[in-house]
């Protein structure tokens, strides 16, 4: 079988992975609010699942941006704001409006301003959107106004490094920028990496899983349980390397499933989650908050919030789709 059409991750498998990551993020947030499996190793796994799933999604975002650019060239960058950035931002504004209605009594002008720009958003767990918008704009600006490849690499490298240290000092999310940058880098070398992953699929899967699981045990026993001290350097290394190990493991599993025709990543159920992932991520915080403390049983609350999120995401998905369709017709895209 041909090696994933010389792609590290095909478009179909990328969509499937996003579906799995959507499920992972939802389970992570539900475990946080329900307290289900608290103080257990599985509970610790669910609490850490959010970082790993978001890391994979941001890797796919960086990878997808560069692959699209390499295939379409400068025309992709010239139309990037109109075709890629604005449709997502308009969908985000719909989410802001929904949360504005729900939180109207507690909303402040500053919170609304930061929601529309930067510095925090009224959308629960919405930091992800603002981070992604910033990465999109930086990617567009560098590739739009800098024609030299080496200069691009230097500018992006400096930006990602400064952002990483700045975010850490300010107590913001820092590791995600590493995952996004990793996506761009692996997009550049995707042909070579695809052949490498094809030749060593199972070995790489085992190695990446071993690295991830070992670091997971270090984090749980050191940071959470406190069996041994974990300093800043070790903690940062554990978080960053474990995210990259998860990315490597996911890529390995993708190659294995494709070669063996195993419908683990690409199947109708996961395809549904992938299609509705934006709406699910956007509305889950509101659903989780709405049902919080309405059930005595943590298990009942867990499943109630899970299914409410899925049900609520359906009309939101089609609303966003309708708005996006109107936007495209307006600008004849």
C-alpha positions as CSV (number, residue, x, y, z in Angstrom):
1,X,0.0,0.0,0.0
2,X,1.3,3.5,-0.8
3,X,2.5,5.4,2.2
4,X,-0.4,7.6,3.2
5,X,-0.1,9.4,-0.2
6,X,3.3,10.7,1.0
7,X,1.5,12.6,3.8
8,X,2.4,12.3,7.5
9,X,-1.4,12.5,8.2
10,X,-4.0,12.4,5.5
11,X,-6.9,14.8,5.6
12,X,-9.4,12.0,6.4
13,X,-7.3,10.7,9.3
14,X,-6.7,14.3,10.6
15,X,-10.4,14.7,10.8
16,X,-10.8,11.4,12.6
17,X,-8.1,12.4,15.1
18,X,-9.9,15.7,15.8
19,X,-13.0,13.7,16.5
20,X,-11.2,11.6,19.1
21,X,-9.6,14.8,20.6
22,X,-13.1,16.4,20.8
23,X,-14.3,13.4,22.9
24,X,-11.1,13.6,25.1
25,X,-11.6,17.3,25.9
26,X,-15.2,16.8,26.8
27,X,-14.4,13.9,29.1
28,X,-11.6,16.0,30.7
29,X,-13.9,18.9,31.5
30,X,-16.7,16.6,32.8
31,X,-14.3,14.8,35.1
32,X,-13.1,18.1,36.5
33,X,-16.6,19.3,37.4
34,X,-18.1,15.9,38.4
35,X,-15.2,14.8,40.6
36,X,-15.8,11.3,39.2
37,X,-12.9,8.9,39.8
38,X,-11.2,11.6,41.9
39,X,-8.0,10.6,43.6
40,X,-7.6,7.6,41.4
41,X,-5.0,7.0,38.7
42,X,-7.8,7.0,36.1
43,X,-9.1,10.2,37.5
44,X,-5.7,11.8,37.3
45,X,-5.5,10.5,33.7
46,X,-8.8,12.3,32.9
47,X,-7.7,15.5,34.5
48,X,-4.5,15.5,32.4
49,X,-6.4,14.5,29.2
50,X,-7.2,18.0,28.4
51,X,-3.6,19.1,27.9
52,X,-2.8,16.2,25.7
53,X,-5.9,16.4,23.5
54,X,-5.6,20.2,23.0
55,X,-1.9,19.6,22.2
56,X,-2.7,17.2,19.5
57,X,-5.3,19.4,18.0
58,X,-3.0,22.4,17.9
59,X,-0.3,20.2,16.3
60,X,-2.8,19.3,13.6
61,X,-3.7,23.0,13.2
62,X,-0.1,24.0,12.6
63,X,0.5,21.0,10.4
64,X,-2.6,21.7,8.4
65,X,-1.8,25.4,7.8
66,X,1.6,24.6,6.4
67,X,0.4,21.7,4.3
68,X,-2.3,23.9,2.8
69,X,0.2,26.7,2.1
70,X,2.7,24.3,0.5
71,X,0.0,22.9,-1.8
72,X,-1.7,26.1,-2.8
73,X,1.2,28.6,-2.5
74,X,0.8,32.4,-2.1
75,X,-2.8,32.4,-3.2
76,X,-3.6,30.5,0.0
77,X,-2.0,33.2,2.1
78,X,-3.6,36.1,0.1
79,X,-7.0,34.7,0.8
80,X,-6.3,33.4,4.3
81,X,-8.0,36.1,6.3
82,X,-11.2,35.9,4.2
83,X,-11.3,32.1,3.7
84,X,-9.9,30.7,6.9
85,X,-9.6,33.3,9.7
86,X,-12.9,35.3,9.4
87,X,-15.2,32.3,9.1
88,X,-13.8,30.8,12.4
89,X,-13.8,34.2,14.1
90,X,-17.5,34.8,13.1
91,X,-18.4,31.4,14.6
92,X,-16.6,32.4,17.7
93,X,-18.6,35.6,17.9
94,X,-21.8,33.6,17.9
95,X,-20.4,31.7,20.9
96,X,-19.6,35.0,22.6
97,X,-23.2,36.1,22.0
98,X,-24.7,32.9,23.5
99,X,-22.5,33.2,26.6
100,X,-23.3,36.9,26.8
101,X,-27.0,36.1,27.0
102,X,-26.4,33.4,29.6
103,X,-24.0,35.5,31.8
104,X,-25.6,38.9,31.1
105,X,-26.0,39.8,34.8
106,X,-22.4,39.2,35.7
107,X,-20.8,40.4,32.4
108,X,-18.5,43.5,32.6
109,X,-17.5,45.8,29.7
110,X,-13.8,44.7,30.2
111,X,-14.8,41.0,30.0
112,X,-16.7,41.7,26.8
113,X,-13.7,43.6,25.3
114,X,-11.2,40.9,26.2
115,X,-13.6,38.3,24.8
116,X,-13.6,40.0,21.4
117,X,-9.9,40.6,21.4
118,X,-7.4,39.0,23.9
119,X,-6.8,38.4,27.6
120,X,-9.7,36.1,28.5
121,X,-13.1,35.2,27.1
122,X,-16.6,34.8,28.4
123,X,-16.7,31.4,26.6
124,X,-15.9,28.7,29.2
125,X,-12.6,27.1,28.2
126,X,-12.5,29.6,25.4
127,X,-8.8,30.4,25.8
128,X,-8.2,27.9,23.1
129,X,-10.0,30.0,20.5
130,X,-8.0,33.2,21.3
131,X,-4.7,31.2,21.2
132,X,-5.6,29.7,17.9
133,X,-6.6,33.2,16.5
134,X,-3.2,34.5,17.5
135,X,-1.3,31.6,15.9
136,X,-3.4,32.1,12.7
137,X,-2.6,35.8,12.5
138,X,1.1,35.3,13.2
139,X,1.3,32.5,10.5
140,X,-0.5,34.7,8.0
141,X,1.6,37.8,8.7
142,X,5.0,36.0,8.5
143,X,4.1,34.1,5.2
144,X,2.4,37.2,3.7
145,X,5.1,39.7,4.3
146,X,8.3,37.7,4.4
147,X,9.3,35.9,1.2
148,X,12.6,34.4,2.5
149,X,12.3,30.9,3.9
150,X,15.2,31.3,6.3
151,X,13.9,34.6,7.6
152,X,10.5,33.1,8.1
153,X,12.0,30.3,10.1
154,X,13.9,32.7,12.3
155,X,10.9,35.0,12.8
156,X,8.6,32.2,13.8
157,X,11.3,30.6,16.0
158,X,11.8,33.9,17.9
159,X,8.1,34.5,18.2
160,X,7.4,31.0,19.5
161,X,10.3,31.2,22.0
162,X,9.3,34.6,23.3
163,X,5.7,33.5,23.6
164,X,6.7,30.4,25.5
165,X,8.7,32.2,28.1
166,X,6.3,35.1,28.3
167,X,3.3,32.9,28.8
168,X,5.1,31.0,31.5
169,X,6.0,34.2,33.4
170,X,2.4,35.4,33.1
171,X,0.9,32.1,34.2
172,X,-0.8,31.5,30.9
173,X,-0.9,28.4,28.7
174,X,2.7,28.0,27.4
175,X,3.1,24.4,26.2
176,X,0.4,24.6,23.4
177,X,2.7,26.9,21.4
178,X,5.3,24.1,21.3
179,X,2.7,21.7,19.8
180,X,1.6,24.3,17.2
181,X,5.2,24.9,16.2
182,X,5.8,21.2,16.1
183,X,3.0,20.9,13.6
184,X,4.6,23.5,11.3
185,X,8.0,21.8,11.5
186,X,6.6,18.3,10.9
187,X,4.6,19.8,8.0
188,X,7.9,20.9,6.4
189,X,9.4,17.5,6.6
190,X,6.2,15.5,6.2
191,X,7.3,13.3,3.3
192,X,10.5,12.0,5.0
193,X,8.6,11.6,8.3
194,X,5.8,9.7,6.6
195,X,8.3,7.1,5.2
196,X,10.0,6.9,8.6
197,X,6.8,6.3,10.4
198,X,5.7,3.7,7.8
199,X,8.9,1.7,8.2
200,X,8.9,1.7,12.0
201,X,5.2,2.1,12.9
202,X,4.9,-0.4,15.8
203,X,8.3,0.4,17.2
204,X,7.6,4.1,17.3
205,X,4.1,3.5,18.7
206,X,5.6,1.5,21.6
207,X,8.4,4.0,22.2
208,X,6.1,7.0,22.2
209,X,3.6,5.3,24.5
210,X,6.4,4.2,26.9
211,X,7.7,7.8,27.1
212,X,4.2,9.2,27.6
213,X,3.2,6.7,30.2
214,X,6.4,7.0,32.2
215,X,6.1,10.8,32.3
216,X,2.4,10.4,33.3
217,X,3.5,8.3,36.3
218,X,6.2,10.9,37.2
219,X,3.6,13.7,37.1
220,X,1.0,11.8,39.1
221,X,3.4,10.5,41.8
222,X,5.5,13.6,42.0
223,X,3.2,16.6,41.3
224,X,-0.2,15.3,42.4
225,X,0.6,12.7,45.1
226,X,3.8,14.3,46.2
227,X,6.0,11.2,46.7
228,X,9.0,13.1,45.5
229,X,9.8,16.8,44.7
230,X,9.4,18.1,41.2
231,X,11.2,21.3,40.3
232,X,10.4,23.7,37.5
233,X,12.8,22.2,35.0
234,X,11.5,18.7,35.5
235,X,7.9,19.8,35.5
236,X,8.2,21.7,32.3
237,X,10.1,18.9,30.7
238,X,7.5,16.3,31.8
239,X,4.6,18.4,30.4
240,X,6.2,19.4,27.1
241,X,7.7,16.0,26.3
242,X,4.6,14.1,27.2
243,X,2.5,16.2,24.8
244,X,5.0,15.6,22.0
245,X,5.0,11.9,22.9
246,X,1.2,11.8,22.6
247,X,1.5,13.4,19.2
248,X,4.1,10.8,18.0
249,X,1.9,8.0,19.4
250,X,-1.2,9.3,17.6
251,X,0.7,9.6,14.3
252,X,2.0,6.0,14.7
253,X,-1.5,4.7,15.4
254,X,-2.8,6.5,12.4
255,X,-0.3,4.8,10.1
256,X,-1.0,1.4,11.6
257,X,-4.7,1.8,11.2
258,X,-4.3,2.9,7.6
259,X,-2.0,0.0,6.7
260,X,-4.2,-2.6,8.4
261,X,-7.5,-1.0,7.4
262,X,-8.6,-0.8,11.0
263,X,-11.6,1.6,11.4
264,X,-10.5,2.9,14.8
265,X,-9.8,6.5,13.7
266,X,-12.0,6.7,10.6
267,X,-15.5,5.5,11.3
268,X,-19.0,7.0,11.3
269,X,-19.2,7.7,15.1
270,X,-15.8,9.5,15.2
271,X,-16.7,11.3,11.9
272,X,-19.8,12.8,13.7
273,X,-17.8,14.1,16.6
274,X,-15.3,15.6,14.1
275,X,-18.0,17.3,12.2
276,X,-19.6,18.7,15.3
277,X,-16.3,19.4,17.2
278,X,-16.4,23.2,17.0
279,X,-20.0,23.4,18.3
280,X,-19.2,20.8,21.0
281,X,-16.2,22.6,22.2
282,X,-18.0,25.9,22.2
283,X,-21.2,24.9,24.0
284,X,-19.8,22.3,26.5
285,X,-18.8,24.8,29.1
286,X,-22.3,26.3,29.2
287,X,-23.9,22.8,29.5
288,X,-21.5,21.7,32.2
289,X,-22.2,24.9,34.2
290,X,-26.0,24.7,33.7
291,X,-26.3,21.2,35.2
292,X,-23.6,21.7,37.9
293,X,-24.8,20.7,41.3
294,X,-28.3,19.8,40.0
295,X,-27.7,16.1,40.6
296,X,-26.6,14.4,43.8
297,X,-24.9,11.6,41.9
298,X,-21.6,12.5,40.2
299,X,-22.2,9.7,37.7
300,X,-25.6,10.9,36.7
301,X,-24.3,14.5,36.4
302,X,-21.4,13.2,34.2
303,X,-23.7,11.5,31.7
304,X,-26.4,14.2,31.8
305,X,-23.9,16.9,31.0
306,X,-22.3,14.7,28.3
307,X,-25.6,14.1,26.5
308,X,-26.8,17.6,27.0
309,X,-23.7,18.9,25.3
310,X,-24.1,16.6,22.3
311,X,-27.8,17.5,21.9
312,X,-27.1,21.3,22.3
313,X,-24.2,21.1,19.8
314,X,-26.6,20.0,17.0
315,X,-28.6,23.2,16.6
316,X,-25.5,25.3,17.2
317,X,-23.6,23.4,14.5
318,X,-26.3,24.0,11.9
319,X,-26.6,27.6,13.0
320,X,-22.9,28.1,12.5
321,X,-23.1,26.3,9.2
322,X,-25.9,28.5,8.0
323,X,-24.0,31.7,9.0
324,X,-20.9,30.4,7.3
325,X,-22.9,29.7,4.2
326,X,-24.3,33.2,4.2
327,X,-20.8,34.6,4.7
328,X,-19.5,32.7,1.7
329,X,-22.4,33.8,-0.5
330,X,-22.0,37.4,0.6
331,X,-18.3,37.4,-0.4
332,X,-18.8,34.9,-3.3
333,X,-16.3,32.5,-1.9
